Amino acid sequence: MTVTLAADLVDRIDRIERNRSRFIAEAVQHELTRRRQAGLLQSIRSPHADTVALVDTGLADWVSDLPADEGLVDADAGAHVRWVEGQGWTKGRS
């Protein structure tokens, strides 16, 4: 890949960084991250119409439209486990 940069820009890079390629790669990565974040912020500020409609519906209404899962999972069939700091998951109730 060939990238053309103005001579004064290359001189400025060379004054602060010995590895020009690494510097440019980091700068490009930084800019890509910045643009992705800017796009996400723009999406939050101006959400898609379908997203707004879903939010307006509300979580409770959305969940009420889901099929009932009664009988699909037997909560008492598994082993009770709990997280113990320093030990990880252990069997038994707290």
Secondary structure as GFF3:
##gff-version 3
##sequence-region A 1 94
A	DSSP	alpha_helix	7	16	.	.	.	ID=ss1
A	DSSP	alpha_helix	20	45	.	.	.	ID=ss2
A	DSSP	alpha_helix	49	57	.	.	.	ID=ss3
A	DSSP	alpha_helix	59	64	.	.	.	ID=ss4
A	DSSP	beta_strand	81	84	.	.	.	ID=ss5
A	DSSP	beta_strand	88	91	.	.	.	ID=ss6
###
